[in-house]
Amino acid sequence: MEAAETNNLLIKTVNLVEGVMNAHSPAYDIPVIVSLSKSNGLKIWYLYEGNCKSCHLQSSCRNILESEARERGIQLNATEQLMQPTQLAIEIFGRYQDD
């Protein structure tokens, strides 16, 4: 709840079992997922198409997202493993959106 308040997010749903909050950013008008996991702690995922190819954090984001998928029992297929991190985040956390 603090993460949502600090980032000015509107909370839509909270899944305490999965450690996932479905929210919306009015400032950017995009969906947001706040995740809490044992391996990565608290992370905020703005679900948009970013520019991963030119970002120095691409490898780090990919590792975190793969860890999030493993912890949640989500199997990534070969195509998903090749996705840019912003696309992978949408694939992993998009299932928690309730549009």
C-alpha positions as CSV (number, residue, x, y, z in Angstrom):
1,M,0.0,0.0,0.0
2,E,2.9,2.3,0.8
3,A,4.4,1.7,-2.7
4,A,1.1,2.7,-4.3
5,E,0.8,5.8,-2.2
6,T,4.4,6.8,-2.7
7,N,4.1,6.4,-6.5
8,N,0.6,8.0,-6.7
9,L,-1.0,4.8,-8.0
10,L,-4.7,3.9,-8.0
11,I,-5.1,0.4,-6.6
12,K,-7.4,-1.9,-8.6
13,T,-6.8,-5.3,-6.9
14,V,-4.5,-6.9,-4.5
15,N,-3.6,-10.6,-4.6
16,L,-1.9,-11.4,-1.2
17,V,-1.2,-15.0,-2.2
18,E,0.7,-14.1,-5.3
19,G,2.2,-10.9,-3.8
20,V,0.8,-8.8,-6.7
21,M,-1.0,-5.5,-6.7
22,N,-2.8,-4.5,-9.9
23,A,-2.8,-0.7,-10.1
24,H,-3.0,2.3,-12.5
25,S,-0.8,5.3,-12.9
26,P,-2.9,8.3,-13.6
27,A,0.2,10.4,-14.3
28,Y,1.3,8.1,-17.2
29,D,-2.1,6.6,-17.9
30,I,-0.7,3.1,-17.9
31,P,-1.2,-0.1,-15.9
32,V,1.2,-0.8,-13.1
33,I,2.0,-4.0,-11.2
34,V,3.6,-3.9,-7.8
35,S,5.1,-7.2,-6.9
36,L,6.5,-8.6,-3.7
37,S,8.7,-11.7,-3.9
38,K,11.2,-13.5,-1.7
39,S,13.9,-13.3,-4.3
40,N,13.5,-9.7,-5.5
41,G,11.6,-7.9,-2.7
42,L,9.3,-5.0,-3.7
43,K,9.3,-4.1,-7.4
44,I,7.2,-1.7,-9.4
45,W,6.5,-2.6,-13.0
46,Y,5.1,0.1,-15.3
47,L,3.5,-2.0,-18.2
48,Y,4.5,0.0,-21.3
49,E,6.7,-0.5,-24.3
50,G,10.2,0.7,-23.1
51,N,13.5,1.1,-24.9
52,C,15.3,-1.9,-23.5
53,K,17.9,-2.3,-26.3
54,S,19.6,1.0,-25.4
55,C,19.3,0.6,-21.6
56,H,22.2,-0.5,-19.5
57,L,19.9,-2.3,-17.1
58,Q,18.5,-4.7,-19.7
59,S,20.3,-7.8,-18.3
60,S,19.4,-7.0,-14.7
61,C,15.7,-6.5,-15.6
62,R,15.7,-9.7,-17.5
63,N,17.2,-11.7,-14.6
64,I,14.7,-10.2,-12.2
65,L,11.8,-11.0,-14.4
66,E,12.9,-14.5,-15.0
67,S,13.2,-14.9,-11.2
68,E,9.7,-13.5,-10.8
69,A,8.4,-16.0,-13.3
70,R,10.1,-19.0,-11.6
71,E,8.9,-17.9,-8.2
72,R,5.3,-17.8,-9.5
73,G,5.5,-21.1,-11.3
74,I,5.3,-19.5,-14.7
75,Q,7.1,-21.4,-17.5
76,L,8.7,-19.2,-20.1
77,N,8.7,-20.6,-23.6
78,A,11.5,-20.0,-26.1
79,T,9.8,-17.0,-27.6
80,E,9.2,-15.4,-24.2
81,Q,12.8,-15.9,-23.3
82,L,13.9,-13.8,-26.3
83,M,11.5,-10.9,-25.5
84,Q,12.8,-7.5,-24.4
85,P,12.3,-7.0,-20.6
86,T,9.3,-4.6,-21.1
87,Q,7.5,-7.1,-23.2
88,L,8.4,-9.9,-20.8
89,A,7.0,-7.9,-17.9
90,I,3.8,-7.5,-19.8
91,E,3.7,-11.2,-20.5
92,I,4.4,-12.2,-16.9
93,F,2.3,-9.6,-15.0
94,G,-0.4,-9.0,-17.7
95,R,-2.2,-12.1,-16.3
96,Y,-2.9,-10.1,-13.1
97,Q,-4.6,-7.2,-14.9
98,D,-8.3,-7.0,-14.7
99,D,-8.9,-4.4,-17.4
